[in-house]
Each structure stands twice: as structure tokens, then as C-alpha cells.
Amino acid sequence: MHTFGNFLVAGALLAVLLVLFAGIANMARGGNSNLSQVLMRWRVGLQFLAILIIMGVLFFRR
């Protein structure tokens, strides 16, 4: 069970990191501001999901 939880946490953090880097790349090249807003919303949502996953994994490891 610990290994599955580790993969869930790593996957959630990787998703947040990818969206963060996509937003930074879009901003650095002077891309579409609407895309920046969409990426920011996705990042915030994924961060919320990552926190829920981390809390769930910690709860079930007790």
C-alpha cells in the first residue's frame, strides 16, 4: 500500500510541476494571456487535488 501511495503523491506533484512549467514557458515567450489564466486555474486545482491525495495517503498510513 505504501508504494501505491508514493506513486499517487509523485504523480500529483508531477502534474502540478508540469502545469507550472507550462505556465512559466507561456509567460516567458509572451504567449496568450488567456492561456496563462487557464493554466493558473489548472495549477490551483491540481495543487488542491495533490493536497487531498497527500492527506489521504498520510491518513491511511496510520
Buried (B, 14 or more C-beta within 10 A) or exposed (E): EEEEBEEBBEEBBEBBEEBBEBBEEBBEEEBEEEEBEBBBEBBEEBBEEBEEBBEEBEEEEE
